[in-house]
Amino acid sequence: MKQFLELFYHKVKEDRLLKVYFKSFDDQWWDVHIPIMTAFWNNVVFYSDDYEGNPMDTHYKIHQINKLTDNAFNRWLALFE
């Protein structure tokens, strides 16, 4: 899962439409974020129960600062798929 997420976010950070949402995050932030995302997706896919957090609240707050457009969300989904 970790390798998948690292590859996915590498694509996101390089994507013309999506990179604007992630440009302020440095490598140190990603070093913290990837394990959190790995725990989240392991919990979603494998019911690992090793994630604690509220991603909806977190992303709602981010959206208030930098609104995610429908086009950007659809691009994110396309890269994820």
C-alpha positions in Angstrom: 0.0 0.0 0.0 2.8 2.4 0.9 4.5 1.9 -2.5 1.2 2.5 -4.3 0.6 5.7 -2.4 4.1 7.0 -3.0 3.7 6.4 -6.7 0.2 7.9 -6.7 1.2 11.1 -4.9 4.3 11.4 -7.1 1.9 11.6 -10.1 -0.3 14.0 -8.2 2.6 16.3 -7.4 3.6 16.3 -11.0 0.1 16.7 -12.5 -0.6 20.1 -14.2 -4.0 20.4 -12.6 -3.3 19.0 -9.1 0.1 20.1 -8.2 -1.2 23.5 -7.1 -2.9 21.9 -4.2 0.3 20.3 -2.9 3.0 22.9 -3.8 3.4 24.1 -0.2 4.2 20.7 1.2 7.8 19.8 1.6 9.5 16.3 1.8 9.2 16.3 5.6 5.5 16.8 5.4 5.2 13.9 2.9 7.3 11.7 5.2 4.6 12.2 7.9 1.6 12.1 5.5 2.3 8.9 3.6 2.3 6.7 6.7 -1.0 8.3 7.8 -2.5 7.7 4.3 -1.1 4.1 4.4 -2.9 3.5 7.7 -6.1 5.0 6.3 -6.2 2.9 3.2 -5.1 -0.3 5.0 -8.0 0.3 7.3 -10.4 0.9 4.3 -9.3 -2.1 2.2 -8.1 -4.6 4.8 -10.0 -3.5 8.0 -6.7 -3.2 9.8 -8.0 -0.9 12.5 -4.7 1.0 12.6 -6.0 4.4 11.5 -7.3 7.1 13.8 -8.4 10.4 12.4 -11.2 12.3 10.8 -10.3 12.7 7.1 -13.6 14.4 6.3 -13.0 17.1 8.9 -9.4 17.6 7.8 -10.2 17.9 4.1 -13.2 20.2 4.8 -10.8 22.6 6.5 -8.4 22.4 3.7 -11.2 23.0 1.2 -12.2 26.2 3.0 -8.7 27.5 2.3 -8.1 26.1 -1.2 -11.3 24.9 -2.8 -11.0 21.7 -4.8 -12.7 22.1 -8.1 -14.8 19.3 -9.7 -12.2 19.0 -12.5 -9.4 18.6 -10.0 -11.3 16.0 -8.0 -12.1 14.1 -11.2 -8.5 14.2 -12.2 -7.5 12.9 -8.7 -9.9 10.0 -9.1 -8.6 9.2 -12.6 -5.0 9.1 -11.3 -6.1 6.9 -8.3 -7.9 4.5 -10.5 
